[in-house]
């Protein structure tokens, strides 16, 4: 199974493609769509749609996962992220890929074991789980975490929901990095 995870943002949108083959998880690609600050919001949305569409065409994911909207104090930021979520989900829908959503709390709980984990903890655990050495920014590691969360939720051997610990206990062959 190939999963495309997206961490939506109006300045930086993280993406990650991971593969789960017989419970061995590998990262295929990951990165950030950097959006020029001089572009209008509609131009940024077009860039996001086009970039995700290219990733979909190149990697043919079976599932698409995205973080749900985070409700903060700044309404304008929440609206912009909602627009990004919309065009991201549209790219998946146009390519007939099922869309799944997870809250930031669910993602953190699945990957770190604590729904209130800091971004640094998520970044550290993602690199540990996937055995990655290189430095990566939080948008990229969040996209990887969203994709991992989906795998853990799908393969959860417990009724409490998926987590890295439960996954490793059920599937000790663990994870490799391509």
N, C-alpha and C positions, 0 to 999 in steps of 0.2 A: 504494500500500500504506500502510495506517495501522497504526502500532505503538504499543502501550501499554507503557511501561517502568516498573518499580517497584523502588525502593530500600527494602527492608523494614526497619522499625524498630519497637520497641514503644512508643516515645514520639513519634517523628516518622517517618512513612512518605512518602517522596518518590514522586511520580508524574510522568509526562510522556507526552504524546501527540504523536507526530511523524508527518509524512506524507512519503512518498517518491513523487513523481510525475515519472516520466521522469528520474530521477536528480537531481531538484531537491528538496532536503530543507527542510521548513518545520516550525516548531514550531506546533502547534495550541493546546496548553495545557500548563501544568506548574505544579506547586506541591507543597504538603506537607499531608498529613493530620495535624493536630496532635491528639494524644490526651490527654485530661484525666488528670492524675496521680491524681485522686481515684477514678477508675474502676478496677474490677477488671480483670484480664487478659482474662477472657472478655468483658467489656463492650467493652474496647478492640478485641478481635478482631472483634466484631460491627460496630463502627464502621468498621473497615478494610474488611471484606467489603461492607458497605452502600455505602460511598463508592466503592470500585472498581467495584461493580456499576452504580452510577449513571454513572460515567465510561464504562463499557462500553456501556451503553444509549445514552448521548448521542453517543459518537464512533464506535461500531461498528468497533473495531480488527480488523484481519486477523490480527495476531500479538500475543502477550503475551510480554514478556521480563522476567526477574527475576534479581537477583544471587543466586548460590549462598550458602549459609551460610558465614560467616567463623568459623573456629575460634579463639577467643581463650582467655585464661586463665580467664575467668569463665564457668563452665558454665551458670549461670542465664541470663546474657545470651544465650548461644548458643541455649539452649532457647527463650527468648522470641522470638528472631528466627526460629527454625524454625517456631514457631506462626504467626507473621505470614506467613511464606512459604506455609505450608499454606493459610490462609484466602484469601490472595491468589491462589494457584493454583486453589483451589476456585472462586472467582468467575469465573476464565477458563474453567475446565472446565464449569461450569454454563451458560456462554454459548457453548460449543462453539468456543472460540478455542484454537488451538495454543499450547502453552507452551514457551518456550525459556529456557535458563539459561546464564549466563556467570559465571565466577569474577571476583572483584574484579581479579585480576591480568590476566585477558583483557581486561576493560573498559578498564583503564588503558593497556594495550599498544595497543589499537585506537584509542583517542582521543588519547592523549598520545605514544605511541611508546615508553613505558617502563612496564613492568609494576609497578614500585615507585614510581610517581609519587605525590606528595603530593596531598591533597584540593584544595589551592589550585591546583595545576597542572591538575587535571581541571576544576575550575571555570573557570579561565582559558581552557582549550582549548575547552570546550563553548560558552562565550560567543563565542569567536572563530569557531568553526566555524559556529554558527547566527547570527552577527552580532547578538548581543544586547547591549544597553547596560545594562539594569537590573541591580541587585545581586540576587543570589540566594543562598540558603543552600546548604550542601553536600548536603543530602538531595535537593533539587530538581535540582541540577546532576548529582548521581550518577544520578538516574533518567533524565535526558536522555542522559547518557553511556552508560547501559545500552542505551537504545533506539538510539542512534547506532552502538554496537558491533554490534548485530544487523544494521543496514543494511550496515555495512562488511563484516561476515563473509559476508553473503548475496551482495554484489556484488563480492567481492574478485577483482581481476584477477590476483592472484599466488597461488602455491601456499603461501606462508608464512602465509596468513591475512590477514584484512582489517585495514586501517588507514586513517586519514584521508588520509595521504599517497598511498597507493595508489589510494584512491577519487578524489581530486582529479586524479591523473595520468590515470586512466581516463575520468573524467567532469569535464572542466574547467569545466562550467557552474556548478559549486559549489553554494552554499547560499543560500537567502534566508530571511528571517524574516517571518512573517505579521503 
